[in-house]
């Protein structure tokens, strides 16, 4: 990894061009629409009165989906510039959307408020498994019900696909994708139990979406 995901998005210029750089081309538009539709599916069974925390919220791309569905959403992110973009984009939702600049590990340790549901998207694949567990456990700590996570999945086909992409000069889409064994370790370590999983497209994306319940007794 030649960049630090913790500090990378602290720059205002990077936050301002984030959405355009990733989702303005045809491939990005297709992926964006696909991911959003599956996030809707993941949250569809839950009552709209449930409070949702989106961490890391980033520019609010997926928080917008949840707000459109009728959920009240709190966005937590370590980057003030990213949240500033989110606040501007989602101002029309008024007080149904609020943000907090915080490191989720510190936030959860300080005993702040808890939420009914959580979304943890597009972050875990940037860190080794041990750090993924630490991050996700912090999210679970402030969640009463279910956590929806996204991660890059690793199968024999996807590993081959990844190697081919690297051979033709494309950067890897995830630094730390995980397989079945690692996924089980991740959820168990975070105090979560898998309820169901969604695969947006086995051909177009490595992404897997997992809906997990917070284990009884999780503080």
MIFI-467555 format. One record per residue (C-alpha): residue in three letters; residue number from 1; x, y, z. Coordinates in steps of 0.001 Angstrom, whole numbers, plus 500000, padded with zeros to 6 digits. Each point is the difference from the previous one (the first is absolute). Layout:
! residues N
PT   code   pos       px       py       pz
PT    ALA   NUM        X        Y        Z
...
This chain:
! residues 219
PT   code   pos       px       py       pz
PT    UNK     1   500000   500000   500000
PT    UNK     2   501562   503285   498891
PT    UNK     3   497491   502300   501703
PT    UNK     4   498536   500367   503470
PT    UNK     5   496183   499734   499947
PT    UNK     6   499803   501740   503380
PT    UNK     7   501676   503201   498848
PT    UNK     8   499325   499879   496251
PT    UNK     9   496464   501387   500187
PT    UNK    10   500879   502842   502345
PT    UNK    11   500878   502174   497003
PT    UNK    12   497204   502300   498844
PT    UNK    13   500856   499599   496306
PT    UNK    14   499831   496197   500229
PT    UNK    15   496633   500136   501774
PT    UNK    16   498567   502433   497445
PT    UNK    17   500879   497832   497007
PT    UNK    18   499398   496601   501622
PT    UNK    19   496603   499251   498442
PT    UNK    20   500905   501325   496573
PT    UNK    21   503218   498004   499778
PT    UNK    22   498391   496709   500995
PT    UNK    23   496481   500104   498655
PT    UNK    24   499868   502247   496926
PT    UNK    25   501273   497454   497446
PT    UNK    26   497710   497283   498636
PT    UNK    27   501554   497260   502140
PT    UNK    28   499710   502180   503098
PT    UNK    29   496377   500885   499231
PT    UNK    30   499097   496331   499558
PT    UNK    31   501728   499029   503250
PT    UNK    32   498437   502935   501874
PT    UNK    33   496479   499085   498887
PT    UNK    34   500593   496315   500736
PT    UNK    35   501370   500571   503491
PT    UNK    36   497243   502434   500917
PT    UNK    37   497291   497577   498889
PT    UNK    38   501465   497243   502185
PT    UNK    39   500370   502296   502995
PT    UNK    40   496284   500699   499615
PT    UNK    41   499335   496254   499995
PT    UNK    42   502104   499520   503120
PT    UNK    43   498099   502655   501962
PT    UNK    44   496543   499381   498507
PT    UNK    45   498772   497654   502798
PT    UNK    46   500640   502506   502798
PT    UNK    47   497421   502521   501320
PT    UNK    48   500653   503508   498731
PT    UNK    49   499909   501400   503540
PT    UNK    50   503288   498190   500752
PT    UNK    51   502980   502295   500473
PT    UNK    52   502966   499232   497739
PT    UNK    53   503668   500869   500403
PT    UNK    54   502069   500079   496806
PT    UNK    55   503684   499544   500802
PT    UNK    56   502080   501059   498217
PT    UNK    57   497467   502306   498369
PT    UNK    58   502377   501608   497510
PT    UNK    59   498173   502316   497598
PT    UNK    60   496626   498533   500907
PT    UNK    61   499535   497932   496841
PT    UNK    62   498384   497060   501806
PT    UNK    63   498534   502083   502815
PT    UNK    64   497872   501607   497282
PT    UNK    65   498514   496604   499167
PT    UNK    66   498978   499453   503623
PT    UNK    67   498587   503506   500334
PT    UNK    68   497962   499520   496826
PT    UNK    69   498617   496815   501561
PT    UNK    70   498822   502014   503015
PT    UNK    71   502626   499134   502622
PT    UNK    72   501539   502669   502257
PT    UNK    73   503752   499786   499441
PT    UNK    74   503045   501081   501989
PT    UNK    75   503218   500093   498013
PT    UNK    76   503304   499425   501795
PT    UNK    77   503309   500507   498259
PT    UNK    78   503534   500904   500976
PT    UNK    79   500148   502534   497145
PT    UNK    80   498388   503406   500444
PT    UNK    81   500408   500837   496259
PT    UNK    82   498100   496848   498965
PT    UNK    83   497177   500757   502431
PT    UNK    84   499823   503589   498763
PT    UNK    85   499273   498661   496514
PT    UNK    86   497378   497647   501465
PT    UNK    87   498296   502801   501920
PT    UNK    88   499799   502119   496858
PT    UNK    89   498624   497163   497877
PT    UNK    90   497442   498873   502569
PT    UNK    91   498859   503350   501385
PT    UNK    92   496500   499399   498597
PT    UNK    93   499405   497312   502632
PT    UNK    94   500243   502535   502823
PT    UNK    95   500464   498616   503499
PT    UNK    96   499477   496408   498837
PT    UNK    97   503691   500095   499071
PT    UNK    98   502740   501011   502402
PT    UNK    99   503742   499468   500072
PT    UNK   100   502759   499469   502529
PT    UNK   101   503748   500214   499409
PT    UNK   102   501450   497122   501998
PT    UNK   103   502210   496940   499984
PT    UNK   104   497490   497177   500462
PT    UNK   105   502315   498102   502359
PT    UNK   106   500270   502995   502323
PT    UNK   107   496309   500855   499589
PT    UNK   108   498826   496549   501045
PT    UNK   109   502444   499821   502905
PT    UNK   110   498648   503250   501430
PT    UNK   111   496489   498573   500337
PT    UNK   112   498173   502341   497640
PT    UNK   113   496447   499406   498768
PT    UNK   114   498929   496728   498405
PT    UNK   115   498049   499460   496791
PT    UNK   116   497522   497390   498819
PT    UNK   117   501861   499189   496781
PT    UNK   118   503396   500641   498466
PT    UNK   119   501514   500141   496527
PT    UNK   120   503732   499340   499710
PT    UNK   121   500900   500253   496315
PT    UNK   122   503150   500262   497871
PT    UNK   123   502503   500152   502842
PT    UNK   124   500893   496568   501355
PT    UNK   125   501862   498910   496861
PT    UNK   126   502614   502688   500625
PT    UNK   127   501334   498350   503170
PT    UNK   128   501409   496638   501136
PT    UNK   129   497518   497615   501616
PT    UNK   130   501004   500856   503563
PT    UNK   131   499252   503678   499381
PT    UNK   132   496778   499112   498188
PT    UNK   133   498845   498154   503119
PT    UNK   134   500901   502947   502227
PT    UNK   135   498161   502458   497753
PT    UNK   136   496890   497870   499576
PT    UNK   137   499846   499162   503714
PT    UNK   138   499923   503728   500722
PT    UNK   139   497073   500401   497591
PT    UNK   140   498177   497055   501617
PT    UNK   141   500529   501515   503452
PT    UNK   142   497829   503020   499125
PT    UNK   143   497341   497920   498210
PT    UNK   144   496994   498331   501623
PT    UNK   145   498690   497935   497111
PT    UNK   146   501668   499285   496671
PT    UNK   147   503148   501061   498187
PT    UNK   148   500209   499969   496205
PT    UNK   149   503554   499718   498731
PT    UNK   150   501602   499962   496567
PT    UNK   151   503278   498270   499281
PT    UNK   152   501949   498718   497011
PT    UNK   153   499557   496247   499786
PT    UNK   154   502704   497565   498962
PT    UNK   155   499252   496848   498022
PT    UNK   156   502090   498037   497514
PT    UNK   157   498308   501805   497105
PT    UNK   158   500395   503433   501597
PT    UNK   159   503664   499384   500792
PT    UNK   160   500580   499135   496328
PT    UNK   161   498027   503048   498923
PT    UNK   162   502077   502166   502318
PT    UNK   163   503275   498673   498576
PT    UNK   164   498850   500603   496428
PT    UNK   165   499047   503581   500837
PT    UNK   166   503409   500593   501569
PT    UNK   167   501757   498551   496950
PT    UNK   168   498270   502515   497726
PT    UNK   169   500912   502857   502307
PT    UNK   170   496845   500515   502044
PT    UNK   171   500527   500716   503701
PT    UNK   172   498509   497489   502453
PT    UNK   173   496468   500860   501104
PT    UNK   174   500716   498854   503560
PT    UNK   175   503166   499644   502026
PT    UNK   176   498642   497403   502428
PT    UNK   177   497147   497955   498499
PT    UNK   178   498780   497092   502099
PT    UNK   179   498690   496476   499455
PT    UNK   180   497496   497889   501914
PT    UNK   181   502367   499181   502865
PT    UNK   182   501088   503626   500473
PT    UNK   183   496391   501200   499803
PT    UNK   184   498992   497614   502774
PT    UNK   185   502955   501176   502083
PT    UNK   186   499122   503646   499355
PT    UNK   187   496380   499647   501076
PT    UNK   188   500778   497866   503032
PT    UNK   189   502734   502377   501140
PT    UNK   190   497654   502979   499655
PT    UNK   191   497231   498304   501987
PT    UNK   192   497714   499569   496992
PT    UNK   193   498031   497132   498491
PT    UNK   194   499286   499775   496273
PT    UNK   195   496309   500177   499123
PT    UNK   196   500208   500157   496218
PT    UNK   197   502286   501087   497206
PT    UNK   198   499545   501662   496636
PT    UNK   199   502276   499802   496962
PT    UNK   200   499349   502931   497630
PT    UNK   201   501815   498341   497069
PT    UNK   202   502515   497184   499945
PT    UNK   203   501262   501234   496632
PT    UNK   204   500045   503788   500378
PT    UNK   205   501159   500432   503582
PT    UNK   206   501771   498226   502861
PT    UNK   207   497621   501540   502514
PT    UNK   208   498027   497995   502498
PT    UNK   209   497386   501554   502288
PT    UNK   210   499389   498291   503327
PT    UNK   211   497122   500693   502360
PT    UNK   212   501028   498983   503518
PT    UNK   213   498278   500176   503362
PT    UNK   214   501698   501229   503147
PT    UNK   215   500619   497036   502293
PT    UNK   216   498084   499935   503277
PT    UNK   217   502094   501337   502819
PT    UNK   218   501977   502343   497738
PT    UNK   219   500409   503154   502125
